[in-house]
Amino acid sequence: MAEAQARQRGGNADDDSGSARSGVRFEVDGEIATITLDRPEKRNAQTFATWSELARIGESLPEQVRVVVVKGEGPSFSAGIDLRMFTPEGVPGQGSFSSAAKSEGAGFEQRVSQAQAGFLWLRRPEIVSIAAVQGHAIGAGFQLALACDLRIVAEDVSFCMKEPALGLVPDLTGTKPLVDLVGLAKAIDICLTARTVHAEEAVRIGLAERVVAGGDLEQAIQDKAAQLLSTNRDAAVATKRLLQGALGRTLEEQSAAEAVEQAARIRTLFG
């Protein structure tokens, strides 16, 4: 689409009035979509409404979008789950984990699956997702960054998988990409100590592709998006499919998959 589009979904924050607002801003400009967690006064803490809105965005993502940028408004990417969800009162208009667990019983697993839907779509082959991470990326915030294909981080970034310290497990699709990126032993260390991983270590162990000064983060994201858009779209989609499947295939199986994808490309280009 030649002209720029801009859309805003949900409110800027939960205003404690009782109405459930997602605190997610969504904008599309040509082939680039930007998702902004927009509750800076709560360090972009996430709620049921956040996850529902992320899922809705994935379901209705415009077809022309090739790059999705995920970022947080203010000094933090996301400090994790809104702590009010752990209280009996919960988040106004949304309830709490306690009320949901009691009312839904065994059906609470479905609630988790619905939340996960807001993270899973960011890995689709037809897009490349980039997390622009500054400040706190804790728990659900860490997992949202892990849901993206690439992570470019500011020097002040603090990754922490806080869930085990709260008596919970990471359940927003973050455990597999963490193991894939850093290995099992390092993932165990990060999760079971709930320690903080800062920028230098994040780059060194593969959690982040690049670290920049905080003031340079936006430009670094723009530059990376431009690089990604410079390649052929269909070839990029096919290549991402190959890369995503590589870990689960033998060399022979991967070679066969390459042949299938290349044959399809050659037929399209020269058939």
Protein Blocks (a to p, Z undefined) as FASTA:
>chain_A
ZZacdddehjfbdehnopacekiacddehjaccddddbfknoopacfklmmmmmmmmmmg
cfklmbdcdddehjbfbecjafklmpmnlpghkapfklmmmmnmmmlmmmmmmmmmmmmm
mmpfkbccddddehjaehjlmmmmmmpmbdcddfkbccddfklmnopacfehplmmmmmm
nojklmmmmmmnopacdfklmmmnopafbdcdfklmmmmmmmmmmmmmmpcfklmmmmmm
mmmmmmmpcfklmmmmmmmmmmmmmmmmmZZ
